[in-house]
Amino acid sequence: MTKIALITGVTGQDGSYLAELLLSKGYTVHGLIRRSSSFNTERLDHIYQGPQEPERQLVLHHADLSDGAALVNLLRDLRPEEVYNLGAQSHVRVSFDTPLYTADVTGVGSLRLLEAIRASRIDTRIYQASSSEMFGSAPPPQNERTPFHPRSPYGCAKVFGYWSTVNYREAYDLFAVNGILFNHESPRRGQTFVTRKITRAVARIHAGLQEHVYLGNLDAVRDWGYAPEYVEAMWRMLQHDEPDDYVVATGAAATVQQFLEAAFAVAGLDWADHVRFDPKYQRPSEVDALIGDASKAESVLGWKPKVLWPELARIMVEADVAQLAAELGGTAVRIDK
């Protein structure tokens, strides 16, 4: 029989890649989207199936992690074998400006979903998208035994979601797992996140459409991986015999400045000519270094990353150059390989 999966945050970077993966494995995928007066499903356009299509495998539902009753009703109707909670206010810097909203959706929203699973009495497995931001100022490398010390409202909300997941696993015998994912990027990353902001700026500067890009702290160290590989790890966690928590990372880290250098070099540009500092992008409390140890995921799940950050920078720059060329009718200058 066809497996049924439910994805919150299906319109995001991870949600769209996960939907692709599950569809390729023969799942019927249901995704939650927030009601909006404008379309926000562009990451799913290539796999979208209209409601009139017979036997469609991708179905979208209007629902929200702030509405517990709607979650109970939807879960009871769909009875999915797997639930992936990827929905969140996920921008760390923005969480300082919207701390209560972030806490409600990113933190309490995960508890609402867990309680909806318990209340609907369905037999399912749930994946909770936890984050390396939970480690905050804990010294690297960080693994599953590293104590949490979050340095943002987003990190605090994710810690709440993490322990809620552990509690429901222990209290109600739910098959509930935490994937502690370190930074993972792709051409589908939102344009306000630093890696995509950089690679999109490279494409526009290379095409002569802008001259500078404004950034904050260039010394922060991050462990950047490739999002399509990370959703494979999510799926593997729910296929394992026993529920557990796993760090997902590459173990290879770089500063923002090093990522800048690599991204601009793809287009034959010197980053120092085009990058300017803007203090508004500084966080009130910074996370200096996040470097993950994913040896447990490799030994237990057989998962290992292939794309490291220099290759990731190239993939993203080339994708942004191609996208810009398409938007301009092919007039953007191509990058010579």
JOVEN-V113878 format. One line per field, one symbol per residue. ss: DSSP state (A for helix, B for strand, O for the rest). psi: psi as a letter, one per 30 degrees, with the letter a starting at -180 (. if undefined). burial: + if it has 16 or more other ideal C-beta (glycine too) atoms within 10 Angstrom, else -. A space follows every 10 residues. Layout:
ss=???
psi=???
burial=???
This chain:
ss=OOOBBBBBOO OOAAAAAAAA AAAAOOOBBB BBBOOOOOOO OAAAOOOOOO OOOOOOOBBB BBOOOOOAAA AAAAAAAAOO OBBBBOOOOO OAAAAAAOAA AAAAAAAAAA AAAAAAAAAA OOOOBBBBBB BAAAOOOOOO OBOOOOOOOO OOAAAAAAAA AAAAAAAAAA AAOOBBBBBB BOOBBOOOOO OOOAAAAAAA AAAAAAOOOO OOBBBOOOOO BBOOBBAAAA AAAAAAAAAO OOOOOBBBOO OOOBBAAAAA AAAAAAOOOO AAAOBBBOAA AOOOOOOOBO OBOOAAAAAA AOOOOOOOAA AAAAAAAAAA AAAAAAAOOO OOOOOOO
psi=lkkkkkkkhf fleeeeeeee eeefgglkkk kkkkklflkh gffgefgkkl ffkkhkfjkk kjlkffieee eeeeeeeehk fkkjjfkljg jeeffffiee eeeeeedfee eeeeeeeeef hljlkkkkjl kfffecgkkl kkaffkkkil gleeeeeeee eefeeeefee eghkiklkji klkkllfgkk ffkeeeeeee eeeeeefgfl elkklbjffk kljkajeeee feeeeeeffl ekklkkkjlf fjllleeeee eeeeeegglj efffklkjff fkkekljekj jkjgeeeeee fgkkleklee eeeeeeeeee eeeeeeeggg fkklkk.
burial=---+++++++ ++++++++++ +++---++++ +++------- --++----+- ------++-+ --+++--+-+ ++-++--+-+ ++++++++++ +++++---+- -+++++++++ +++++++--+ -+-+++++++ ++++++-+-+ +++--+-+-+ ++++++++++ ++++++-++- ---+++++++ +++++++++- --++++++++ +++++++--- --+-+++--+ -+++++++++ +-++++++-- --++++++++ +-++-+++++ +++++++-+- +--++----- ------+-++ ++++-++--- +-+-+-++++ -+++++++++ +--++----- -+--+--
